[in-house]
Amino acid sequence: MSSQLASLVDDLCAAFAEERTAIAALDHTRIEELASRKHALAGEMVSLCDRSPESRLLVERVRIEARANALLAQMAGDAIRSLLGIDTNGYDRRAKPITSQMARIRVTY
């Protein structure tokens, strides 16, 4: 069972690596495809996990990959908002950025 779990974790980490490439390329279609794949792999992974130290290390590896992708996606979104001229004016009660009501888009001819 541990080898099956390790194989699933390897597949899931490969999907995360592909997702980082898709995020960097802003390939929305590929990101959606990979989300479905990751969801299926994660479901299989949950059924094989136990409380052993080996399982915990494998789950930690997946968590690190997921966090890296989340940070990259956030940075990509921030970069796009910056390019579009959408400013953040602060944070709400849940520490989420508040954007200005009117987006400034600079157009040059």
N, CA, C and O atoms as CSV, one atom per row, in Angstrom:
chain,resi,resn,atom,element,x,y,z
A,1,MET,N,N,0.819,-1.195,0.000
A,1,MET,CA,C,0.000,0.000,0.000
A,1,MET,C,C,0.859,1.254,0.000
A,1,MET,O,O,0.499,2.245,-0.636
A,2,SER,N,N,1.986,1.230,0.700
A,2,SER,CA,C,2.861,2.398,0.755
A,2,SER,C,C,3.441,2.733,-0.608
A,2,SER,O,O,3.612,3.905,-0.941
A,3,SER,N,N,3.748,1.695,-1.409
A,3,SER,CA,C,4.278,1.958,-2.751
A,3,SER,C,C,3.208,2.556,-3.655
A,3,SER,O,O,3.511,3.386,-4.511
A,4,GLN,N,N,1.946,2.133,-3.465
A,4,GLN,CA,C,0.843,2.730,-4.227
A,4,GLN,C,C,0.686,4.198,-3.861
A,4,GLN,O,O,0.497,5.044,-4.735
A,5,LEU,N,N,0.763,4.500,-2.570
A,5,LEU,CA,C,0.644,5.878,-2.103
A,5,LEU,C,C,1.793,6.717,-2.643
A,5,LEU,O,O,1.582,7.841,-3.100
A,6,ALA,N,N,2.995,6.182,-2.595
A,6,ALA,CA,C,4.152,6.917,-3.114
A,6,ALA,C,C,3.994,7.189,-4.608
A,6,ALA,O,O,4.340,8.271,-5.082
A,7,SER,N,N,3.482,6.226,-5.339
A,7,SER,CA,C,3.252,6.409,-6.775
A,7,SER,C,C,2.205,7.492,-7.039
A,7,SER,O,O,2.370,8.317,-7.937
A,8,LEU,N,N,1.123,7.482,-6.247
A,8,LEU,CA,C,0.099,8.524,-6.387
A,8,LEU,C,C,0.662,9.900,-6.069
A,8,LEU,O,O,0.363,10.875,-6.757
A,9,VAL,N,N,1.479,9.975,-5.020
A,9,VAL,CA,C,2.086,11.257,-4.644
A,9,VAL,C,C,3.009,11.743,-5.756
A,9,VAL,O,O,3.030,12.935,-6.065
A,10,ASP,N,N,3.765,10.842,-6.355
A,10,ASP,CA,C,4.619,11.233,-7.482
A,10,ASP,C,C,3.781,11.788,-8.632
A,10,ASP,O,O,4.137,12.805,-9.227
A,11,ASP,N,N,2.664,11.116,-8.946
A,11,ASP,CA,C,1.772,11.591,-10.014
A,11,ASP,C,C,1.167,12.948,-9.672
A,11,ASP,O,O,1.056,13.826,-10.527
A,12,LEU,N,N,0.779,13.104,-8.413
A,12,LEU,CA,C,0.187,14.369,-7.981
A,12,LEU,C,C,1.214,15.500,-8.026
A,12,LEU,O,O,0.895,16.611,-8.449
A,13,CYS,N,N,2.426,15.226,-7.600
A,13,CYS,CA,C,3.485,16.243,-7.651
A,13,CYS,C,C,3.817,16.604,-9.100
A,13,CYS,O,O,4.117,17.761,-9.394
A,14,ALA,N,N,3.765,15.630,-10.000
A,14,ALA,CA,C,3.980,15.909,-11.422
A,14,ALA,C,C,2.864,16.795,-11.962
A,14,ALA,O,O,3.110,17.684,-12.778
A,15,ALA,N,N,1.638,16.553,-11.507
A,15,ALA,CA,C,0.514,17.398,-11.929
A,15,ALA,C,C,0.696,18.827,-11.417
A,15,ALA,O,O,0.395,19.785,-12.130
A,16,PHE,N,N,1.186,18.974,-10.186
A,16,PHE,CA,C,1.457,20.305,-9.652
A,16,PHE,C,C,2.534,21.018,-10.469
A,16,PHE,O,O,2.430,22.218,-10.724
A,17,ALA,N,N,3.561,20.283,-10.876
A,17,ALA,CA,C,4.630,20.875,-11.694
A,17,ALA,C,C,4.075,21.328,-13.048
A,17,ALA,O,O,4.413,22.409,-13.530
A,18,GLU,N,N,3.222,20.499,-13.657
A,18,GLU,CA,C,2.590,20.890,-14.919
A,18,GLU,C,C,1.708,22.117,-14.726
A,18,GLU,O,O,1.644,22.993,-15.588
A,19,GLU,N,N,1.028,22.168,-13.581
A,19,GLU,CA,C,0.156,23.305,-13.298
A,19,GLU,C,C,0.963,24.595,-13.174
A,19,GLU,O,O,0.516,25.646,-13.633
A,20,ARG,N,N,2.134,24.531,-12.565
A,20,ARG,CA,C,2.966,25.736,-12.463
A,20,ARG,C,C,3.337,26.243,-13.852
A,20,ARG,O,O,3.355,27.451,-14.087
A,21,THR,N,N,3.629,25.333,-14.766
A,21,THR,CA,C,3.928,25.731,-16.141
A,21,THR,C,C,2.706,26.376,-16.790
A,21,THR,O,O,2.826,27.380,-17.492
A,22,ALA,N,N,1.538,25.798,-16.553
A,22,ALA,CA,C,0.301,26.346,-17.119
A,22,ALA,C,C,-0.025,27.716,-16.521
A,22,ALA,O,O,-0.495,28.607,-17.229
A,23,ILE,N,N,0.220,27.884,-15.234
A,23,ILE,CA,C,-0.012,29.182,-14.592
A,23,ILE,C,C,0.918,30.225,-15.185
A,23,ILE,O,O,0.493,31.339,-15.493
A,24,ALA,N,N,2.177,29.869,-15.343
A,24,ALA,CA,C,3.149,30.810,-15.908
A,24,ALA,C,C,2.771,31.208,-17.331
A,24,ALA,O,O,3.030,32.336,-17.749
A,25,ALA,N,N,2.159,30.289,-18.077
A,25,ALA,CA,C,1.743,30.573,-19.454
A,25,ALA,C,C,0.332,31.153,-19.521
A,25,ALA,O,O,-0.157,31.475,-20.604
A,26,LEU,N,N,-0.324,31.288,-18.367
A,26,LEU,CA,C,-1.715,31.760,-18.283
A,26,LEU,C,C,-2.637,30.913,-19.167
A,26,LEU,O,O,-3.519,31.439,-19.844
A,27,ASP,N,N,-2.416,29.597,-19.147
A,27,ASP,CA,C,-3.195,28.649,-19.937
A,27,ASP,C,C,-4.365,28.140,-19.098
A,27,ASP,O,O,-4.260,27.124,-18.411
A,28,HIS,N,N,-5.477,28.865,-19.168
A,28,HIS,CA,C,-6.638,28.562,-18.330
A,28,HIS,C,C,-7.196,27.170,-18.608
A,28,HIS,O,O,-7.577,26.458,-17.679
A,29,THR,N,N,-7.247,26.785,-19.857
A,29,THR,CA,C,-7.787,25.472,-20.222
A,29,THR,C,C,-6.974,24.354,-19.587
A,29,THR,O,O,-7.537,23.414,-19.026
A,30,ARG,N,N,-5.664,24.452,-19.672
A,30,ARG,CA,C,-4.792,23.423,-19.095
A,30,ARG,C,C,-4.906,23.410,-17.571
A,30,ARG,O,O,-4.865,22.344,-16.956
A,31,ILE,N,N,-5.046,24.570,-16.970
A,31,ILE,CA,C,-5.202,24.647,-15.512
A,31,ILE,C,C,-6.466,23.911,-15.088
A,31,ILE,O,O,-6.457,23.182,-14.096
A,32,GLU,N,N,-7.554,24.097,-15.834
A,32,GLU,CA,C,-8.819,23.408,-15.526
A,32,GLU,C,C,-8.662,21.895,-15.658
A,32,GLU,O,O,-9.139,21.143,-14.809
A,33,GLU,N,N,-7.994,21.449,-16.724
A,33,GLU,CA,C,-7.773,20.009,-16.926
A,33,GLU,C,C,-6.968,19.418,-15.769
A,33,GLU,O,O,-7.290,18.346,-15.257
A,34,LEU,N,N,-5.931,20.126,-15.374
A,34,LEU,CA,C,-5.086,19.637,-14.290
A,34,LEU,C,C,-5.824,19.639,-12.954
A,34,LEU,O,O,-5.562,18.786,-12.105
A,35,ALA,N,N,-6.737,20.578,-12.756
A,35,ALA,CA,C,-7.516,20.606,-11.518
A,35,ALA,C,C,-8.346,19.326,-11.389
A,35,ALA,O,O,-8.439,18.747,-10.306
A,36,SER,N,N,-8.949,18.889,-12.498
A,36,SER,CA,C,-9.722,17.644,-12.469
A,36,SER,C,C,-8.824,16.451,-12.169
A,36,SER,O,O,-9.176,15.572,-11.382
A,37,ARG,N,N,-7.672,16.436,-12.802
A,37,ARG,CA,C,-6.719,15.341,-12.583
A,37,ARG,C,C,-6.242,15.307,-11.135
A,37,ARG,O,O,-6.172,14.241,-10.523
A,38,LYS,N,N,-5.913,16.483,-10.587
A,38,LYS,CA,C,-5.445,16.549,-9.197
A,38,LYS,C,C,-6.542,16.105,-8.233
A,38,LYS,O,O,-6.268,15.426,-7.244
A,39,HIS,N,N,-7.773,16.486,-8.523
A,39,HIS,CA,C,-8.903,16.113,-7.665
A,39,HIS,C,C,-9.048,14.587,-7.623
A,39,HIS,O,O,-9.238,14.009,-6.553
A,40,ALA,N,N,-8.959,13.944,-8.783
A,40,ALA,CA,C,-9.067,12.482,-8.836
A,40,ALA,C,C,-7.913,11.812,-8.083
A,40,ALA,O,O,-8.125,10.871,-7.318
A,41,LEU,N,N,-6.702,12.302,-8.307
A,41,LEU,CA,C,-5.541,11.723,-7.626
A,41,LEU,C,C,-5.619,11.926,-6.116
A,41,LEU,O,O,-5.265,11.031,-5.349
A,42,ALA,N,N,-6.075,13.084,-5.695
A,42,ALA,CA,C,-6.192,13.360,-4.258
A,42,ALA,C,C,-7.226,12.438,-3.612
A,42,ALA,O,O,-7.035,11.983,-2.485
A,43,GLY,N,N,-8.316,12.166,-4.324
A,43,GLY,CA,C,-9.316,11.244,-3.797
A,43,GLY,C,C,-8.749,9.853,-3.593
A,43,GLY,O,O,-9.022,9.210,-2.579
A,44,GLU,N,N,-7.966,9.389,-4.543
A,44,GLU,CA,C,-7.313,8.085,-4.406
A,44,GLU,C,C,-6.312,8.101,-3.266
A,44,GLU,O,O,-6.197,7.133,-2.513
A,45,MET,N,N,-5.588,9.206,-3.144
A,45,MET,CA,C,-4.572,9.325,-2.108
A,45,MET,C,C,-5.191,9.242,-0.716
A,45,MET,O,O,-4.638,8.595,0.173
A,46,VAL,N,N,-6.325,9.890,-0.528
A,46,VAL,CA,C,-6.990,9.888,0.773
A,46,VAL,C,C,-7.367,8.465,1.186
A,46,VAL,O,O,-7.262,8.099,2.357
A,47,SER,N,N,-7.803,7.678,0.217
A,47,SER,CA,C,-8.211,6.312,0.556
A,47,SER,C,C,-7.024,5.434,0.961
A,47,SER,O,O,-7.213,4.422,1.636
A,48,LEU,N,N,-5.817,5.802,0.565
A,48,LEU,CA,C,-4.638,5.002,0.886
A,48,LEU,C,C,-3.850,5.512,2.098
A,48,LEU,O,O,-2.974,4.811,2.604
A,49,CYS,N,N,-4.152,6.711,2.559
A,49,CYS,CA,C,-3.380,7.299,3.663
A,49,CYS,C,C,-3.718,6.641,4.986
A,49,CYS,O,O,-4.863,6.261,5.232
A,50,ASP,N,N,-2.729,6.513,5.818
A,50,ASP,CA,C,-2.919,6.090,7.197
A,50,ASP,C,C,-2.116,7.051,8.085
A,50,ASP,O,O,-1.676,8.100,7.616
A,51,ARG,N,N,-1.931,6.712,9.315
A,51,ARG,CA,C,-1.236,7.613,10.240
A,51,ARG,C,C,0.250,7.284,10.388
A,51,ARG,O,O,0.890,7.730,11.341
A,52,SER,N,N,0.788,6.528,9.476
A,52,SER,CA,C,2.198,6.141,9.580
A,52,SER,C,C,3.102,7.332,9.261
A,52,SER,O,O,2.689,8.249,8.551
A,53,PRO,N,N,4.319,7.324,9.777
A,53,PRO,CA,C,5.267,8.410,9.487
A,53,PRO,C,C,5.556,8.550,7.990
A,53,PRO,O,O,5.750,9.660,7.494
A,54,GLU,N,N,5.583,7.422,7.274
A,54,GLU,CA,C,5.830,7.473,5.832
A,54,GLU,C,C,4.714,8.229,5.113
A,54,GLU,O,O,4.969,9.047,4.229
A,55,SER,N,N,3.473,7.940,5.510
A,55,SER,CA,C,2.325,8.622,4.906
A,55,SER,C,C,2.359,10.118,5.207
A,55,SER,O,O,2.069,10.943,4.340
A,56,ARG,N,N,2.712,10.452,6.430
A,56,ARG,CA,C,2.776,11.866,6.804
A,56,ARG,C,C,3.817,12.618,5.981
A,56,ARG,O,O,3.590,13.761,5.584
A,57,LEU,N,N,4.949,11.985,5.725
A,57,LEU,CA,C,5.979,12.621,4.899
A,57,LEU,C,C,5.489,12.822,3.462
A,57,LEU,O,O,5.758,13.854,2.848
A,58,LEU,N,N,4.780,11.843,2.940
A,58,LEU,CA,C,4.252,11.970,1.580
A,58,LEU,C,C,3.196,13.064,1.489
A,58,LEU,O,O,3.167,13.833,0.528
A,59,VAL,N,N,2.331,13.127,2.493
A,59,VAL,CA,C,1.300,14.172,2.518
A,59,VAL,C,C,1.957,15.550,2.644
A,59,VAL,O,O,1.503,16.510,2.022
A,60,GLU,N,N,3.006,15.650,3.434
A,60,GLU,CA,C,3.728,16.921,3.575
A,60,GLU,C,C,4.331,17.351,2.239
A,60,GLU,O,O,4.339,18.538,1.910
A,61,ARG,N,N,4.827,16.400,1.484
A,61,ARG,CA,C,5.378,16.710,0.162
A,61,ARG,C,C,4.306,17.307,-0.755
A,61,ARG,O,O,4.567,18.263,-1.486
A,62,VAL,N,N,3.109,16.740,-0.709
A,62,VAL,CA,C,2.004,17.259,-1.510
A,62,VAL,C,C,1.607,18.659,-1.028
A,62,VAL,O,O,1.333,19.546,-1.836
A,63,ARG,N,N,1.580,18.844,0.277
A,63,ARG,CA,C,1.221,20.154,0.834
A,63,ARG,C,C,2.195,21.232,0.371
A,63,ARG,O,O,1.776,22.342,0.043
A,64,ILE,N,N,3.473,20.923,0.341
A,64,ILE,CA,C,4.483,21.884,-0.103
A,64,ILE,C,C,4.265,22.251,-1.572
A,64,ILE,O,O,4.349,23.421,-1.946
A,65,GLU,N,N,3.988,21.245,-2.396
A,65,GLU,CA,C,3.723,21.492,-3.823
A,65,GLU,C,C,2.481,22.357,-4.000
A,65,GLU,O,O,2.475,23.287,-4.806
A,66,ALA,N,N,1.432,22.050,-3.248
A,66,ALA,CA,C,0.182,22.818,-3.354
A,66,ALA,C,C,0.398,24.268,-2.936
A,66,ALA,O,O,-0.129,25.183,-3.569
A,67,ARG,N,N,1.161,24.477,-1.889
A,67,ARG,CA,C,1.444,25.842,-1.416
A,67,ARG,C,C,2.241,26.628,-2.458
A,67,ARG,O,O,1.979,27.811,-2.678
A,68,ALA,N,N,3.205,25.978,-3.095
A,68,ALA,CA,C,3.995,26.650,-4.137
A,68,ALA,C,C,3.092,27.098,-5.285
A,68,ALA,O,O,3.248,28.202,-5.806
A,69,ASN,N,N,2.154,26.245,-5.674
A,69,ASN,CA,C,1.244,26.604,-6.757
A,69,ASN,C,C,0.303,27.729,-6.346
A,69,ASN,O,O,0.010,28.621,-7.143
A,70,ALA,N,N,-0.164,27.688,-5.118
A,70,ALA,CA,C,-1.052,28.742,-4.639
A,70,ALA,C,C,-0.349,30.099,-4.649
A,70,ALA,O,O,-0.936,31.106,-5.045
A,71,LEU,N,N,0.898,30.118,-4.217
A,71,LEU,CA,C,1.663,31.370,-4.220
A,71,LEU,C,C,1.898,31.875,-5.640
A,71,LEU,O,O,1.793,33.073,-5.903
A,72,LEU,N,N,2.213,30.967,-6.548
A,72,LEU,CA,C,2.422,31.364,-7.940
A,72,LEU,C,C,1.143,31.909,-8.552
A,72,LEU,O,O,1.176,32.916,-9.260
A,73,ALA,N,N,0.014,31.255,-8.288
A,73,ALA,CA,C,-1.271,31.721,-8.814
A,73,ALA,C,C,-1.623,33.098,-8.259
A,73,ALA,O,O,-2.134,33.951,-8.984
A,74,GLN,N,N,-1.349,33.313,-6.977
A,74,GLN,CA,C,-1.618,34.616,-6.373
A,74,GLN,C,C,-0.745,35.693,-7.006
A,74,GLN,O,O,-1.219,36.789,-7.304
A,75,MET,N,N,0.513,35.382,-7.207
A,75,MET,CA,C,1.419,36.361,-7.814
A,75,MET,C,C,1.020,36.659,-9.258
A,75,MET,O,O,1.112,37.802,-9.706
A,76,ALA,N,N,0.580,35.642,-9.980
A,76,ALA,CA,C,0.123,35.855,-11.360
A,76,ALA,C,C,-1.100,36.761,-11.383
A,76,ALA,O,O,-1.200,37.658,-12.221
A,77,GLY,N,N,-2.023,36.529,-10.470
A,77,GLY,CA,C,-3.212,37.389,-10.382
A,77,GLY,C,C,-2.849,38.822,-10.026
A,77,GLY,O,O,-3.403,39.764,-10.593
A,78,ASP,N,N,-1.929,38.989,-9.098
A,78,ASP,CA,C,-1.481,40.331,-8.722
A,78,ASP,C,C,-0.816,41.036,-9.908
A,78,ASP,O,O,-1.020,42.231,-10.126
A,79,ALA,N,N,-0.020,40.282,-10.668
A,79,ALA,CA,C,0.652,40.873,-11.826
A,79,ALA,C,C,-0.362,41.311,-12.882
A,79,ALA,O,O,-0.217,42.379,-13.478
A,80,ILE,N,N,-1.368,40.502,-13.110
A,80,ILE,CA,C,-2.395,40.854,-14.098
A,80,ILE,C,C,-3.172,42.077,-13.638
A,80,ILE,O,O,-3.437,42.982,-14.429
A,81,ARG,N,N,-3.539,42.106,-12.357
A,81,ARG,CA,C,-4.247,43.292,-11.840
A,81,ARG,C,C,-3.385,44.540,-11.983
A,81,ARG,O,O,-3.890,45.612,-12.317
A,82,SER,N,N,-2.104,44.406,-11.734
A,82,SER,CA,C,-1.195,45.538,-11.870
A,82,SER,C,C,-1.116,46.003,-13.325
A,82,SER,O,O,-1.150,47.203,-13.599
A,83,LEU,N,N,-1.013,45.056,-14.251
A,83,LEU,CA,C,-0.981,45.421,-15.675
A,83,LEU,C,C,-2.259,46.113,-16.118
A,83,LEU,O,O,-2.233,47.004,-16.966
A,84,LEU,N,N,-3.383,45.695,-15.535
A,84,LEU,CA,C,-4.665,46.310,-15.890
A,84,LEU,C,C,-4.896,47.625,-15.146
A,84,LEU,O,O,-5.868,48.332,-15.413
A,85,GLY,N,N,-4.017,47.943,-14.231
A,85,GLY,CA,C,-4.147,49.198,-13.492
A,85,GLY,C,C,-5.147,49.138,-12.360
A,85,GLY,O,O,-5.641,50.176,-11.920
A,86,ILE,N,N,-5.456,47.947,-11.879
A,86,ILE,CA,C,-6.392,47.797,-10.766
A,86,ILE,C,C,-5.583,47.861,-9.474
A,86,ILE,O,O,-4.718,47.023,-9.223
A,87,ASP,N,N,-5.880,48.865,-8.666
A,87,ASP,CA,C,-5.142,49.055,-7.419
A,87,ASP,C,C,-5.860,48.388,-6.259
A,87,ASP,O,O,-7.087,48.291,-6.248
A,88,THR,N,N,-5.090,47.931,-5.287
A,88,THR,CA,C,-5.690,47.462,-4.044
A,88,THR,C,C,-5.576,48.596,-3.038
A,88,THR,O,O,-4.533,49.239,-2.922
A,89,ASN,N,N,-6.655,48.832,-2.319
A,89,ASN,CA,C,-6.706,49.963,-1.394
A,89,ASN,C,C,-6.600,49.556,0.069
A,89,ASN,O,O,-6.730,50.407,0.949
A,90,GLY,N,N,-6.373,48.301,0.346
A,90,GLY,CA,C,-6.306,47.851,1.727
A,90,GLY,C,C,-6.905,46.467,1.861
A,90,GLY,O,O,-6.956,45.700,0.899
A,91,TYR,N,N,-7.363,46.152,3.080
A,91,TYR,CA,C,-7.858,44.815,3.367
A,91,TYR,C,C,-9.167,44.890,4.125
A,91,TYR,O,O,-9.395,45.827,4.890
A,92,ASP,N,N,-10.037,43.894,3.911
A,92,ASP,CA,C,-11.288,43.844,4.650
A,92,ASP,C,C,-11.079,43.094,5.971
A,92,ASP,O,O,-9.944,42.806,6.350
A,93,ARG,N,N,-12.184,42.777,6.674
A,93,ARG,CA,C,-12.080,42.109,7.963
A,93,ARG,C,C,-11.469,40.721,7.875
A,93,ARG,O,O,-10.935,40.217,8.863
A,94,ARG,N,N,-11.540,40.104,6.720
A,94,ARG,CA,C,-10.982,38.760,6.534
A,94,ARG,C,C,-9.595,38.798,5.900
A,94,ARG,O,O,-9.103,37.773,5.428
A,95,ALA,N,N,-8.971,39.949,5.884
A,95,ALA,CA,C,-7.626,40.159,5.335
A,95,ALA,C,C,-7.566,39.880,3.840
A,95,ALA,O,O,-6.531,39.462,3.323
A,96,LYS,N,N,-8.664,40.109,3.154
A,96,LYS,CA,C,-8.691,39.987,1.697
A,96,LYS,C,C,-8.493,41.381,1.109
A,96,LYS,O,O,-9.050,42.354,1.618
A,97,PRO,N,N,-7.698,41.482,0.030
A,97,PRO,CA,C,-7.478,42.803,-0.572
A,97,PRO,C,C,-8.772,43.413,-1.096
A,97,PRO,O,O,-9.604,42.723,-1.685
A,98,ILE,N,N,-8.929,44.692,-0.879
A,98,ILE,CA,C,-10.066,45.443,-1.398
A,98,ILE,C,C,-9.572,46.202,-2.622
A,98,ILE,O,O,-8.588,46.938,-2.543
A,99,THR,N,N,-10.244,46.027,-3.742
A,99,THR,CA,C,-9.838,46.731,-4.954
A,99,THR,C,C,-10.688,47.968,-5.130
A,99,THR,O,O,-11.811,48.051,-4.633
A,100,SER,N,N,-10.130,48.929,-5.847
A,100,SER,CA,C,-10.867,50.160,-6.108
A,100,SER,C,C,-12.054,49.852,-7.010
A,100,SER,O,O,-12.034,48.879,-7.764
A,101,GLN,N,N,-13.080,50.681,-6.930
A,101,GLN,CA,C,-14.290,50.462,-7.715
A,101,GLN,C,C,-14.044,50.655,-9.200
A,101,GLN,O,O,-14.605,49.930,-10.022
A,102,MET,N,N,-13.226,51.608,-9.547
A,102,MET,CA,C,-12.987,51.894,-10.957
A,102,MET,C,C,-11.573,51.466,-11.339
A,102,MET,O,O,-10.591,51.925,-10.757
A,103,ALA,N,N,-11.493,50.607,-12.297
A,103,ALA,CA,C,-10.188,50.162,-12.771
A,103,ALA,C,C,-9.646,51.183,-13.759
A,103,ALA,O,O,-10.363,51.681,-14.627
A,104,ARG,N,N,-8.374,51.477,-13.606
A,104,ARG,CA,C,-7.732,52.386,-14.554
A,104,ARG,C,C,-7.019,51.554,-15.596
A,104,ARG,O,O,-6.109,50.786,-15.283
A,105,ILE,N,N,-7.432,51.711,-16.818
A,105,ILE,CA,C,-6.773,51.007,-17.909
A,105,ILE,C,C,-6.124,52.056,-18.777
A,105,ILE,O,O,-6.791,52.961,-19.279
A,106,ARG,N,N,-4.829,51.936,-18.953
A,106,ARG,CA,C,-4.077,52.905,-19.753
A,106,ARG,C,C,-4.000,52.396,-21.182
A,106,ARG,O,O,-3.547,51.281,-21.440
A,107,VAL,N,N,-4.447,53.225,-22.093
A,107,VAL,CA,C,-4.412,52.875,-23.504
A,107,VAL,C,C,-3.548,53.885,-24.219
A,107,VAL,O,O,-3.720,55.093,-24.056
A,108,THR,N,N,-2.618,53.387,-25.010
A,108,THR,CA,C,-1.781,54.285,-25.798
A,108,THR,C,C,-1.962,53.946,-27.272
A,108,THR,O,O,-2.157,52.788,-27.641
A,109,TYR,N,N,-1.896,54.955,-28.084
A,109,TYR,CA,C,-2.067,54.759,-29.531
A,109,TYR,C,C,-0.780,55.117,-30.231
A,109,TYR,O,O,-0.697,55.027,-31.455
